[in-house]
Structures are given as structure tokens and as C-alpha cells.
Amino acid sequence: MDKLSESGIITDNGQLRLPMERLNAFFAANKGKRVVVRFEAAEPGSTELQLAYYYNYIVPTVSAALYEQGTRMRERAVDEWLVEQYPGEKDERILGFGDDVKQARQMDKRQMFDFLDWLKQYAAENLYVYIEDPRTL
């Protein structure tokens, strides 16, 4: 694995907390390679944080899990596939468009929260992937 996406939190003391066991495993698997690091910060509970977490952590993580199971999909296809799997509300009529949502970025904040909540269990059961509880975002 040559890519890793993680989510963390900056404490009140200004310290970055990340899941070090996954980071250390990644480092051990990529000894001698160079890394590029990108940080994004968003307000807790914001739609911006939901979308950043979904597109920068969940989608790449699910894409890697699917790859390990023998399915190759680009990240856009993973996004659309996850939304398609979601049994909850995906109707944009609420938003005034009248079509089904095809990508997560089309969901409103409440729909996205429900989607992430469902995805937490779905990913654990079907892909062996950890998704953080959306209430902590």
C-alpha cells in the first residue's frame, strides 16, 4: 500500500492526535520512500468537515479495501457506489432538484450525517474498514 488517509484531531494544547498504530504500519511498509503530507482543518460538526472526512479519508480507504478484495474502482466510482449502496434517503426533491443523489456532495448536512452513520457499520461488516462515528466529527 503506497497511500494512506487518516483523520485526527488537534487538541486544545495544539497537539495533533492521529492513530499511530496505522501510521507506523504504513511507515514500516514504505521504508526509504519519500512522503507528501497534506493537512486540512475544519470546524467540528460542519458540512465542510463531513465532506473532507468522506472524500479525503473514507473514499480512499474504501477504495483500498475494495482493491484488496479484488475490485478496482476510481475514487469517483467508489463515491457513487457507496451512495448507491446506501438504503437511506437519497432524494434531492428535498433540495428542490427532484433527482436521486448520485454523489455524497449532493447530500444536505442531515442526509450526510445519516449516510456516514450507516457507512460506519457497512464498512466494518463488509470491508473490514474503520469509519469514525459521525457524532465525533
C-alpha positions as CSV (number, residue, x, y, z in Angstrom):
1,M,0.0,0.0,0.0
2,D,1.5,3.3,-1.1
3,K,-1.2,5.6,0.1
4,L,-2.8,6.2,3.5
5,S,-5.5,8.6,4.5
6,E,-6.2,9.2,8.2
7,S,-8.3,11.5,10.4
8,G,-7.1,13.1,13.6
9,I,-7.8,16.0,15.9
10,I,-5.8,19.0,17.1
11,T,-6.1,19.1,20.9
12,D,-6.7,22.3,22.9
13,N,-3.0,22.3,23.5
14,G,-2.3,22.5,19.8
15,Q,-1.1,18.9,19.6
16,L,-2.0,16.6,16.7
17,R,-3.5,13.3,17.6
18,L,-3.5,10.6,14.9
19,P,-3.9,6.8,15.0
20,M,-0.2,6.0,15.4
21,E,-0.6,2.2,15.0
22,R,-1.8,2.6,11.4
23,L,0.7,5.3,10.7
24,N,3.6,3.2,12.0
25,A,2.4,0.2,9.9
26,F,2.4,2.4,6.9
27,F,5.8,3.7,7.6
28,A,7.2,0.2,8.1
29,A,5.8,-0.9,4.8
30,N,7.3,2.0,3.0
31,K,10.9,2.3,4.4
32,G,13.2,4.6,2.4
33,K,10.4,6.2,0.4
34,R,9.5,9.9,0.4
35,V,6.1,11.1,1.6
36,V,3.9,14.0,0.8
37,V,1.7,15.2,3.6
38,R,-1.4,17.4,3.3
39,F,-3.3,18.8,6.2
40,E,-6.9,20.2,6.2
41,A,-8.7,21.6,9.2
42,A,-12.4,22.2,9.5
43,E,-14.8,23.2,12.3
44,P,-16.2,20.3,14.3
45,G,-19.8,19.5,13.2
46,S,-19.5,21.4,9.9
47,T,-20.6,20.2,6.5
48,E,-17.1,21.1,5.3
49,L,-15.7,18.6,7.8
50,Q,-18.2,15.9,6.8
51,L,-17.2,16.2,3.1
52,A,-13.5,16.5,3.8
53,Y,-13.7,13.4,6.0
54,Y,-15.7,11.5,3.4
55,Y,-13.7,12.4,0.3
56,N,-10.2,12.5,1.9
57,Y,-10.5,9.6,4.3
58,I,-13.4,7.3,3.7
59,V,-13.4,7.1,-0.1
60,P,-9.6,6.4,-0.4
61,T,-9.8,3.9,2.5
62,V,-12.8,2.1,0.9
63,S,-11.1,2.2,-2.5
64,A,-8.0,0.5,-0.9
65,A,-10.2,-2.1,0.9
66,L,-12.0,-2.9,-2.4
67,Y,-8.7,-3.3,-4.2
68,E,-7.5,-5.8,-1.5
69,Q,-10.7,-7.7,-2.2
70,G,-10.0,-7.7,-6.0
71,T,-12.2,-4.8,-7.1
72,R,-10.6,-1.8,-8.7
73,M,-12.5,1.4,-8.8
74,R,-11.5,5.0,-9.2
75,E,-12.5,7.2,-6.3
76,R,-15.4,8.8,-8.1
77,A,-16.8,5.4,-8.8
78,V,-16.3,4.4,-5.1
79,D,-18.3,7.5,-4.1
80,E,-21.1,6.7,-6.5
81,W,-21.1,3.0,-5.5
82,L,-21.3,3.9,-1.8
83,V,-24.2,6.3,-2.3
84,E,-25.9,3.6,-4.4
85,Q,-25.5,1.0,-1.6
86,Y,-26.9,3.4,1.0
87,P,-30.5,2.4,1.8
88,G,-31.4,5.7,3.3
89,E,-32.9,8.9,1.9
90,K,-31.2,9.9,-1.3
91,D,-33.9,12.1,-2.9
92,E,-32.9,15.6,-3.8
93,R,-36.5,16.7,-4.0
94,I,-36.0,17.9,-0.5
95,L,-33.4,20.2,-2.0
96,G,-35.6,21.1,-4.9
97,F,-34.0,19.2,-7.7
98,G,-36.2,16.1,-8.0
99,D,-33.5,13.5,-8.9
100,D,-31.8,10.9,-6.8
101,V,-28.4,11.8,-5.3
102,K,-25.5,10.2,-7.2
103,Q,-22.6,11.6,-5.1
104,A,-22.3,12.3,-1.4
105,R,-21.5,16.0,-2.0
106,Q,-25.2,16.4,-3.2
107,M,-26.5,15.5,0.2
108,D,-27.5,18.0,2.8
109,K,-26.0,18.0,6.3
110,R,-28.6,15.7,7.8
111,Q,-28.5,13.3,4.9
112,M,-24.7,13.2,5.1
113,F,-24.8,12.5,8.9
114,D,-27.2,9.6,8.3
115,F,-25.1,8.3,5.4
116,L,-21.9,8.4,7.5
117,D,-23.6,6.7,10.4
118,W,-24.8,3.9,8.1
119,L,-21.4,3.8,6.4
120,K,-19.6,3.2,9.7
121,Q,-21.4,-0.2,10.1
122,Y,-21.5,-1.1,6.5
123,A,-17.7,-0.6,6.0
124,A,-16.9,-2.6,9.2
125,E,-19.1,-5.5,8.3
126,N,-18.4,-5.7,4.5
127,L,-14.9,-4.1,4.0
128,Y,-13.2,-4.5,7.4
129,V,-12.7,-0.8,7.5
130,Y,-13.0,1.5,10.5
131,I,-15.1,4.6,10.0
132,E,-15.3,7.1,12.8
133,D,-18.7,7.8,14.5
134,P,-20.0,10.9,12.7
135,R,-21.0,12.3,16.1
136,T,-17.3,12.8,16.8
137,L,-16.8,14.9,13.7
